[in-house]
Amino acid sequence: MNTFTGIIDKVGEAEQFTTQDGRPFTRRRVVIKTVEEYPQSMEVTLSNDLATSFNGQVGQQVTAYIKFKTHPNKDNTALFNDIQAWRIDY
């Protein structure tokens, strides 16, 4: 399990999409700065229920549980990385 603790630095707006098969999809991006000797900022993606129910505030300490995803483009010439949070504890 990949986790890290940090301070919320930025909270993006919830974005609404429709998937190719017509299902609704919600995404929110949150920047969290790690709590360590040399802090690092990491943008994590929240999806669907977690994106809509997220009520964290800038400056609040959280623990993020994350997974790493890669998405190839349509012709498989490039990969896009995404860090997705599947749980956030306040």
Secondary structure by P-SEA (a helix, b strand, c coil): cbbbbbcccccccbbbbbcccbbbbbbbbbbbbbbccbbbbbbbbbccccccccccccccccccbbbbbbbbcccccbbbbbbccccccc
